[in-house]
Amino acid sequence: AEYMGGGVEQMAERANVKAKALYDCIDGSHGFYSSPVMPHSRSKMNVVFRVMDEDAVMEAKFVKEAKEANLIQLKGHALLGGLRASIYNAIRLREVQRLVAFMKEFQTRHDTTTTSSVTHDGTPTPLVKSSDPNAPSD
């Protein structure tokens, strides 16, 4: 079992690591995901994000598929929409990593503006904009 002890400093460090993992996924998605919050104002406990330029249909699909993957309570504000991952102290890093893996897989399946390839050992390569002259060809 993962030990969640430690003092305030250890709790703050865990919060930083978890938030960074999610924000790195969002910021590294080439615009598939976006954060409506400026980096200096971002929460380490409630990570809000949008999918494909605030596409409500795609966000609903994200919530549905996430629920099927046992990732729950990701629907954002009732009036403002979007998505929200609450990563309070009880949420462990491995759970955040599961969400990040799901987000990357969801993007791979639904992003029509990027292409990805797989290396010879089966690991995915970073997504590259399809307008990039160095993008892999089919």
Rosetta constraint file for C-alpha pairs under 8 A:
AtomPair CA 5 CA 10 HARMONIC 7.87 0.50
AtomPair CA 6 CA 10 HARMONIC 5.45 0.50
AtomPair CA 6 CA 11 HARMONIC 6.85 0.50
AtomPair CA 7 CA 11 HARMONIC 6.35 0.50
AtomPair CA 8 CA 12 HARMONIC 6.09 0.50
AtomPair CA 9 CA 13 HARMONIC 6.18 0.50
AtomPair CA 10 CA 14 HARMONIC 6.20 0.50
AtomPair CA 11 CA 15 HARMONIC 6.21 0.50
AtomPair CA 11 CA 89 HARMONIC 7.15 0.50
AtomPair CA 12 CA 16 HARMONIC 6.19 0.50
AtomPair CA 13 CA 17 HARMONIC 6.25 0.50
AtomPair CA 14 CA 18 HARMONIC 6.18 0.50
AtomPair CA 14 CA 93 HARMONIC 7.55 0.50
AtomPair CA 15 CA 19 HARMONIC 6.06 0.50
AtomPair CA 15 CA 44 HARMONIC 6.08 0.50
AtomPair CA 15 CA 45 HARMONIC 7.23 0.50
AtomPair CA 15 CA 87 HARMONIC 7.84 0.50
AtomPair CA 15 CA 88 HARMONIC 7.66 0.50
AtomPair CA 15 CA 89 HARMONIC 7.09 0.50
AtomPair CA 16 CA 20 HARMONIC 5.94 0.50
AtomPair CA 16 CA 44 HARMONIC 6.52 0.50
AtomPair CA 17 CA 21 HARMONIC 6.24 0.50
AtomPair CA 17 CA 93 HARMONIC 7.75 0.50
AtomPair CA 18 CA 22 HARMONIC 6.62 0.50
AtomPair CA 18 CA 44 HARMONIC 7.81 0.50
AtomPair CA 18 CA 87 HARMONIC 7.45 0.50
AtomPair CA 18 CA 93 HARMONIC 5.77 0.50
AtomPair CA 18 CA 96 HARMONIC 6.32 0.50
AtomPair CA 19 CA 23 HARMONIC 6.09 0.50
AtomPair CA 19 CA 43 HARMONIC 7.92 0.50
AtomPair CA 19 CA 44 HARMONIC 5.19 0.50
AtomPair CA 19 CA 45 HARMONIC 7.29 0.50
AtomPair CA 19 CA 47 HARMONIC 7.27 0.50
AtomPair CA 19 CA 87 HARMONIC 7.71 0.50
AtomPair CA 20 CA 24 HARMONIC 5.75 0.50
AtomPair CA 21 CA 25 HARMONIC 6.34 0.50
AtomPair CA 21 CA 96 HARMONIC 7.51 0.50
AtomPair CA 21 CA 97 HARMONIC 7.34 0.50
AtomPair CA 21 CA 100 HARMONIC 7.29 0.50
AtomPair CA 22 CA 26 HARMONIC 6.30 0.50
AtomPair CA 22 CA 47 HARMONIC 7.54 0.50
AtomPair CA 22 CA 96 HARMONIC 7.28 0.50
AtomPair CA 22 CA 100 HARMONIC 6.25 0.50
AtomPair CA 23 CA 27 HARMONIC 5.85 0.50
AtomPair CA 23 CA 47 HARMONIC 7.72 0.50
AtomPair CA 24 CA 28 HARMONIC 5.66 0.50
AtomPair CA 25 CA 29 HARMONIC 6.12 0.50
AtomPair CA 25 CA 100 HARMONIC 6.50 0.50
AtomPair CA 25 CA 103 HARMONIC 7.75 0.50
AtomPair CA 25 CA 104 HARMONIC 7.51 0.50
AtomPair CA 26 CA 31 HARMONIC 7.89 0.50
AtomPair CA 26 CA 32 HARMONIC 7.83 0.50
AtomPair CA 26 CA 33 HARMONIC 5.14 0.50
AtomPair CA 26 CA 34 HARMONIC 5.85 0.50
AtomPair CA 26 CA 35 HARMONIC 7.04 0.50
AtomPair CA 26 CA 49 HARMONIC 7.54 0.50
AtomPair CA 27 CA 31 HARMONIC 7.39 0.50
AtomPair CA 27 CA 33 HARMONIC 7.24 0.50
AtomPair CA 27 CA 34 HARMONIC 6.72 0.50
AtomPair CA 27 CA 35 HARMONIC 7.76 0.50
AtomPair CA 29 CA 33 HARMONIC 5.91 0.50
AtomPair CA 29 CA 107 HARMONIC 7.96 0.50
AtomPair CA 29 CA 127 HARMONIC 7.78 0.50
AtomPair CA 30 CA 127 HARMONIC 7.95 0.50
AtomPair CA 30 CA 129 HARMONIC 7.58 0.50
AtomPair CA 31 CA 52 HARMONIC 6.99 0.50
AtomPair CA 31 CA 53 HARMONIC 7.83 0.50
AtomPair CA 32 CA 51 HARMONIC 5.86 0.50
AtomPair CA 32 CA 52 HARMONIC 4.88 0.50
AtomPair CA 32 CA 53 HARMONIC 7.47 0.50
AtomPair CA 32 CA 107 HARMONIC 6.99 0.50
AtomPair CA 32 CA 111 HARMONIC 6.83 0.50
AtomPair CA 33 CA 49 HARMONIC 6.58 0.50
AtomPair CA 33 CA 50 HARMONIC 5.54 0.50
AtomPair CA 33 CA 51 HARMONIC 4.66 0.50
AtomPair CA 33 CA 52 HARMONIC 6.05 0.50
AtomPair CA 33 CA 53 HARMONIC 7.70 0.50
AtomPair CA 34 CA 49 HARMONIC 5.47 0.50
AtomPair CA 34 CA 50 HARMONIC 5.19 0.50
AtomPair CA 34 CA 51 HARMONIC 6.53 0.50
AtomPair CA 34 CA 52 HARMONIC 7.70 0.50
AtomPair CA 34 CA 53 HARMONIC 7.42 0.50
AtomPair CA 35 CA 48 HARMONIC 6.28 0.50
AtomPair CA 35 CA 49 HARMONIC 4.48 0.50
AtomPair CA 35 CA 50 HARMONIC 6.25 0.50
AtomPair CA 36 CA 48 HARMONIC 7.34 0.50
AtomPair CA 36 CA 49 HARMONIC 6.51 0.50
AtomPair CA 36 CA 50 HARMONIC 7.48 0.50
AtomPair CA 37 CA 41 HARMONIC 6.36 0.50
AtomPair CA 37 CA 42 HARMONIC 5.81 0.50
AtomPair CA 37 CA 48 HARMONIC 7.73 0.50
AtomPair CA 38 CA 42 HARMONIC 6.36 0.50
AtomPair CA 42 CA 47 HARMONIC 7.34 0.50
AtomPair CA 43 CA 47 HARMONIC 6.09 0.50
AtomPair CA 44 CA 87 HARMONIC 7.51 0.50
AtomPair CA 45 CA 86 HARMONIC 5.65 0.50
AtomPair CA 45 CA 87 HARMONIC 4.95 0.50
AtomPair CA 45 CA 88 HARMONIC 5.19 0.50
AtomPair CA 46 CA 84 HARMONIC 6.26 0.50
AtomPair CA 46 CA 85 HARMONIC 5.65 0.50
AtomPair CA 46 CA 86 HARMONIC 4.41 0.50
AtomPair CA 46 CA 87 HARMONIC 6.17 0.50
AtomPair CA 46 CA 88 HARMONIC 7.68 0.50
AtomPair CA 47 CA 84 HARMONIC 5.46 0.50
AtomPair CA 47 CA 85 HARMONIC 5.10 0.50
AtomPair CA 47 CA 86 HARMONIC 6.35 0.50
AtomPair CA 47 CA 87 HARMONIC 7.59 0.50
AtomPair CA 48 CA 76 HARMONIC 7.30 0.50
AtomPair CA 48 CA 82 HARMONIC 7.13 0.50
AtomPair CA 48 CA 83 HARMONIC 5.58 0.50
AtomPair CA 48 CA 84 HARMONIC 4.30 0.50
AtomPair CA 48 CA 85 HARMONIC 6.43 0.50
AtomPair CA 49 CA 82 HARMONIC 6.09 0.50
AtomPair CA 49 CA 83 HARMONIC 5.30 0.50
AtomPair CA 49 CA 84 HARMONIC 6.33 0.50
AtomPair CA 50 CA 54 HARMONIC 5.33 0.50
AtomPair CA 50 CA 55 HARMONIC 7.77 0.50
AtomPair CA 50 CA 59 HARMONIC 7.24 0.50
AtomPair CA 50 CA 82 HARMONIC 5.04 0.50
AtomPair CA 50 CA 83 HARMONIC 6.01 0.50
AtomPair CA 51 CA 55 HARMONIC 6.09 0.50
AtomPair CA 51 CA 58 HARMONIC 6.65 0.50
AtomPair CA 51 CA 59 HARMONIC 5.79 0.50
AtomPair CA 51 CA 82 HARMONIC 7.55 0.50
AtomPair CA 52 CA 58 HARMONIC 7.29 0.50
AtomPair CA 54 CA 59 HARMONIC 7.52 0.50
AtomPair CA 54 CA 82 HARMONIC 6.88 0.50
AtomPair CA 55 CA 59 HARMONIC 6.14 0.50
AtomPair CA 56 CA 60 HARMONIC 6.12 0.50
AtomPair CA 56 CA 81 HARMONIC 7.74 0.50
AtomPair CA 56 CA 82 HARMONIC 7.63 0.50
AtomPair CA 57 CA 61 HARMONIC 6.27 0.50
AtomPair CA 58 CA 62 HARMONIC 6.12 0.50
AtomPair CA 59 CA 63 HARMONIC 6.30 0.50
AtomPair CA 59 CA 82 HARMONIC 6.81 0.50
AtomPair CA 59 CA 83 HARMONIC 7.31 0.50
AtomPair CA 60 CA 64 HARMONIC 6.17 0.50
AtomPair CA 61 CA 65 HARMONIC 6.03 0.50
AtomPair CA 62 CA 66 HARMONIC 5.86 0.50
AtomPair CA 62 CA 106 HARMONIC 7.45 0.50
AtomPair CA 63 CA 67 HARMONIC 6.08 0.50
AtomPair CA 63 CA 72 HARMONIC 7.76 0.50
AtomPair CA 63 CA 74 HARMONIC 6.29 0.50
AtomPair CA 63 CA 75 HARMONIC 6.30 0.50
AtomPair CA 64 CA 68 HARMONIC 6.37 0.50
AtomPair CA 65 CA 69 HARMONIC 6.33 0.50
AtomPair CA 66 CA 70 HARMONIC 6.34 0.50
AtomPair CA 66 CA 71 HARMONIC 4.95 0.50
AtomPair CA 66 CA 72 HARMONIC 6.67 0.50
AtomPair CA 66 CA 102 HARMONIC 7.39 0.50
AtomPair CA 67 CA 71 HARMONIC 4.95 0.50
AtomPair CA 67 CA 72 HARMONIC 5.17 0.50
AtomPair CA 71 CA 99 HARMONIC 7.03 0.50
AtomPair CA 73 CA 84 HARMONIC 7.88 0.50
AtomPair CA 73 CA 85 HARMONIC 7.49 0.50
AtomPair CA 74 CA 83 HARMONIC 5.55 0.50
AtomPair CA 74 CA 84 HARMONIC 5.08 0.50
AtomPair CA 74 CA 85 HARMONIC 5.40 0.50
AtomPair CA 74 CA 86 HARMONIC 7.76 0.50
AtomPair CA 75 CA 81 HARMONIC 7.55 0.50
AtomPair CA 75 CA 82 HARMONIC 6.71 0.50
AtomPair CA 75 CA 83 HARMONIC 4.77 0.50
AtomPair CA 75 CA 84 HARMONIC 5.93 0.50
AtomPair CA 76 CA 80 HARMONIC 7.42 0.50
AtomPair CA 76 CA 81 HARMONIC 5.29 0.50
AtomPair CA 76 CA 82 HARMONIC 4.86 0.50
AtomPair CA 76 CA 83 HARMONIC 4.03 0.50
AtomPair CA 76 CA 84 HARMONIC 4.78 0.50
AtomPair CA 77 CA 81 HARMONIC 5.03 0.50
AtomPair CA 77 CA 82 HARMONIC 6.75 0.50
AtomPair CA 77 CA 83 HARMONIC 7.48 0.50
AtomPair CA 77 CA 84 HARMONIC 7.82 0.50
AtomPair CA 87 CA 91 HARMONIC 5.43 0.50
AtomPair CA 87 CA 96 HARMONIC 7.51 0.50
AtomPair CA 91 CA 95 HARMONIC 6.51 0.50
AtomPair CA 91 CA 96 HARMONIC 7.39 0.50
AtomPair CA 92 CA 96 HARMONIC 6.66 0.50
AtomPair CA 93 CA 97 HARMONIC 6.13 0.50
AtomPair CA 94 CA 98 HARMONIC 6.23 0.50
AtomPair CA 95 CA 99 HARMONIC 6.44 0.50
AtomPair CA 96 CA 100 HARMONIC 6.23 0.50
AtomPair CA 97 CA 101 HARMONIC 6.11 0.50
AtomPair CA 98 CA 102 HARMONIC 6.17 0.50
AtomPair CA 99 CA 103 HARMONIC 6.10 0.50
AtomPair CA 100 CA 104 HARMONIC 6.24 0.50
AtomPair CA 101 CA 105 HARMONIC 6.18 0.50
AtomPair CA 102 CA 106 HARMONIC 5.94 0.50
AtomPair CA 103 CA 107 HARMONIC 6.12 0.50
AtomPair CA 104 CA 108 HARMONIC 6.19 0.50
AtomPair CA 105 CA 109 HARMONIC 6.36 0.50
AtomPair CA 106 CA 110 HARMONIC 6.13 0.50
AtomPair CA 107 CA 111 HARMONIC 5.27 0.50
AtomPair CA 108 CA 116 HARMONIC 7.40 0.50
AtomPair CA 113 CA 129 HARMONIC 6.55 0.50
AtomPair CA 113 CA 130 HARMONIC 6.31 0.50
AtomPair CA 114 CA 127 HARMONIC 6.28 0.50
AtomPair CA 114 CA 128 HARMONIC 5.76 0.50
AtomPair CA 114 CA 129 HARMONIC 4.68 0.50
AtomPair CA 114 CA 130 HARMONIC 5.06 0.50
AtomPair CA 115 CA 127 HARMONIC 5.94 0.50
AtomPair CA 115 CA 128 HARMONIC 5.86 0.50
AtomPair CA 115 CA 129 HARMONIC 6.54 0.50
AtomPair CA 115 CA 130 HARMONIC 5.77 0.50
AtomPair CA 115 CA 135 HARMONIC 7.30 0.50
AtomPair CA 115 CA 136 HARMONIC 7.42 0.50
AtomPair CA 116 CA 124 HARMONIC 7.21 0.50
AtomPair CA 116 CA 125 HARMONIC 6.39 0.50
AtomPair CA 116 CA 126 HARMONIC 6.61 0.50
AtomPair CA 116 CA 127 HARMONIC 4.84 0.50
AtomPair CA 116 CA 128 HARMONIC 6.44 0.50
AtomPair CA 116 CA 136 HARMONIC 7.49 0.50
AtomPair CA 117 CA 124 HARMONIC 6.05 0.50
AtomPair CA 117 CA 125 HARMONIC 5.67 0.50
AtomPair CA 117 CA 126 HARMONIC 7.85 0.50
AtomPair CA 117 CA 127 HARMONIC 7.71 0.50
AtomPair CA 117 CA 136 HARMONIC 7.02 0.50
AtomPair CA 118 CA 122 HARMONIC 5.58 0.50
AtomPair CA 118 CA 123 HARMONIC 5.59 0.50
AtomPair CA 118 CA 124 HARMONIC 4.41 0.50
AtomPair CA 118 CA 125 HARMONIC 5.63 0.50
AtomPair CA 119 CA 123 HARMONIC 5.52 0.50
AtomPair CA 119 CA 124 HARMONIC 6.20 0.50
AtomPair CA 119 CA 125 HARMONIC 6.47 0.50
AtomPair CA 128 CA 132 HARMONIC 6.94 0.50
AtomPair CA 128 CA 135 HARMONIC 5.96 0.50
AtomPair CA 129 CA 135 HARMONIC 6.89 0.50
AtomPair CA 130 CA 135 HARMONIC 5.85 0.50
AtomPair CA 131 CA 135 HARMONIC 7.37 0.50
